[in-house]
């Protein structure tokens, strides 16, 4: 585990502690949006539209 990852996890834990369920819901939505963007980017490159 890198120190940057440990720092990110500590910030995440602190945000979850401070903001509670709202922060967790927001982080889930952000993660889902990132996954959707990554998947659409991968399928775009597989179709050949990426260039």
N, C-alpha and C positions, 0 to 999 in steps of 0.2 A: 504494500500500500504506500503510495507516494504521500509526501507531506501536503501537497496541494489537495489531494483527495480527502485526507484526514481533516484539513481545514474546511473544505466544503461540507463534509458530513457534520462537523461541529456547528457550523453556521446553520445548516438545515435543522439540526436538533434544537438549537436555540430559537430559531424562528417558529418551529412547531410548539415549543414550550411557551413562547410569548403570545403568539397569535392563535394557538389552538387549532381547531378543526378548519378554520378558514384558510390558514396557511397550507395545511395539508391538501385541501381541495384545490387550491390554486396551483400547487406544485404538481398535482396529478394532471390537471388540465394542461399545464405547460409541457409536461413529459409526453402526454398523448399528442399534443400538437407537434412536438419534435419528432416523434415516431412517424406520424402521418407525413410530415414533410420529407423525412428520410426515405420512406417507402415510395412516395411519389417520385422522388428524385431517382431512386434506383430503377423504377419501372420506366421512367423517361429515358434513361441511358440504355436500358435493354432494348427498347423499341428503336433506338437510333436517333431520337429527337434531341438528344443532349448536345449535339455538335453543330 
